[in-house]
Amino acid sequence: LRDLHMRRTAPYIAAYSLAAASAAAVPVPWVDIPVVLGIQSTMVYQLARLYGQPADAAELWKIAGPLAGSLLARFAVRELLKMVPLVGLAANAALAYAYTFGLGQACCWYYGQLRDGHLPAAADVKRV
């Protein structure tokens, strides 16, 4: 059953990751952050629906809350990379793809745990 969910969610995670990478390739620093956050939150809602979990703001914060500090630091690093011509844009897009892909995988783990009747602790979410 776990493999079935992963196969079903993989195209969504890849598509949202590509969208985030495309948005992050904008050469103006800081402009892409709201767009990438919007793409990522939409992905989380979509994954919740695919797992049959409630897709509301409270659930989003259960996942995003423990990750907020590291996500903000990653956004800052990504934006500073834009100061390096050409290479910085490519690295920024690659990092946005990787972070979004990782978030998608973490959400699948989290929603899989909920589906199995386990409520992961904030430390477990942060570790994943």
C-alpha positions as CSV (number, residue, x, y, z in Angstrom):
1,L,0.0,0.0,0.0
2,R,2.9,2.4,0.8
3,D,4.4,1.8,-2.7
4,L,1.1,2.4,-4.3
5,H,0.8,5.8,-2.6
6,M,4.4,6.7,-3.5
7,R,3.8,5.8,-7.1
8,R,0.6,7.8,-7.2
9,T,2.3,10.9,-5.6
10,A,5.6,10.8,-7.4
11,P,4.3,12.6,-10.6
12,Y,2.8,15.4,-8.4
13,I,6.0,15.8,-6.4
14,A,8.1,16.0,-9.6
15,A,5.7,18.5,-11.2
16,Y,5.6,20.8,-8.2
17,S,9.4,20.5,-7.8
18,L,9.9,21.6,-11.5
19,A,7.5,24.5,-11.0
20,A,9.4,25.6,-7.9
21,A,12.7,25.4,-9.8
22,S,11.2,27.4,-12.7
23,A,10.0,30.1,-10.3
24,A,13.3,30.2,-8.5
25,A,15.2,30.9,-11.7
26,V,13.9,34.5,-11.7
27,P,17.1,36.6,-11.6
28,V,15.7,39.2,-9.1
29,P,16.5,38.3,-5.5
30,W,13.6,37.8,-3.0
31,V,10.9,38.0,-5.6
32,D,10.5,34.3,-6.0
33,I,10.0,33.4,-2.3
34,P,6.2,33.9,-2.2
35,V,5.8,32.0,-5.5
36,V,7.9,29.1,-4.3
37,L,6.1,29.0,-0.9
38,G,2.8,29.0,-2.8
39,I,3.8,26.1,-5.0
40,Q,5.0,24.2,-2.0
41,S,1.9,24.8,0.1
42,T,-0.3,23.8,-2.8
43,M,1.7,20.6,-3.2
44,V,1.2,19.8,0.5
45,Y,-2.5,20.3,0.2
46,Q,-2.6,18.1,-2.9
47,L,-0.6,15.3,-1.2
48,A,-2.9,15.5,1.8
49,R,-5.9,14.9,-0.5
50,L,-4.2,12.0,-2.2
51,Y,-3.6,10.4,1.2
52,G,-7.2,11.1,2.3
53,Q,-6.0,13.4,5.1
54,P,-7.6,16.8,6.0
55,A,-6.1,19.6,3.9
56,D,-6.4,22.6,6.1
57,A,-4.2,25.3,7.5
58,A,-3.8,23.6,10.9
59,E,-2.5,20.4,9.3
60,L,-0.1,22.4,7.1
61,W,1.4,24.0,10.2
62,K,1.8,20.6,11.9
63,I,4.3,19.9,9.1
64,A,5.7,23.3,8.4
65,G,6.0,24.4,12.0
66,P,9.0,22.2,12.9
67,L,10.6,23.0,9.6
68,A,10.1,26.7,9.5
69,G,13.5,27.8,10.9
70,S,15.5,25.6,8.5
71,L,13.3,26.6,5.6
72,L,13.9,30.3,6.2
73,A,17.6,29.7,6.4
74,R,17.5,27.8,3.1
75,F,15.6,30.6,1.4
76,A,18.2,33.1,2.5
77,V,21.0,31.0,1.2
78,R,19.2,30.5,-2.1
79,E,18.6,34.2,-2.5
80,L,22.2,35.0,-1.8
81,L,23.3,32.6,-4.6
82,K,21.5,34.9,-7.1
83,M,24.2,37.4,-6.6
84,V,26.6,35.1,-8.5
85,P,25.8,35.6,-12.3
86,L,24.4,32.6,-14.2
87,V,25.8,29.9,-11.8
88,G,23.8,31.4,-9.0
89,L,20.6,31.1,-10.9
90,A,21.2,27.5,-11.8
91,A,22.1,26.6,-8.2
92,N,19.1,28.5,-6.9
93,A,16.8,26.6,-9.2
94,A,18.4,23.3,-8.3
95,L,18.1,24.0,-4.6
96,A,14.4,25.0,-5.0
97,Y,13.8,21.7,-6.8
98,A,15.6,19.7,-4.1
99,Y,13.9,21.4,-1.2
100,T,10.4,21.0,-2.8
101,F,11.1,17.4,-3.7
102,G,12.3,16.7,-0.1
103,L,9.3,18.4,1.3
104,G,7.1,16.3,-0.8
105,Q,8.8,13.1,0.3
106,A,8.5,14.2,4.0
107,C,4.8,14.9,3.5
108,C,4.3,11.5,2.1
109,W,6.0,10.0,5.1
110,Y,4.0,12.2,7.5
111,Y,0.6,11.4,5.8
112,G,1.6,7.7,5.6
113,Q,2.2,7.7,9.3
114,L,-1.2,9.4,9.9
115,R,-2.9,6.9,7.6
116,D,-1.4,4.1,9.6
117,G,-2.7,5.5,12.9
118,H,0.5,7.1,14.2
119,L,0.9,10.8,15.0
120,P,4.5,11.8,14.4
121,A,6.1,14.0,17.0
122,A,7.6,17.4,15.9
123,A,11.1,16.0,16.4
124,D,10.3,13.1,14.1
125,V,9.0,15.5,11.4
126,K,12.2,17.6,11.7
127,R,14.4,14.6,11.5
128,V,12.7,13.3,8.3
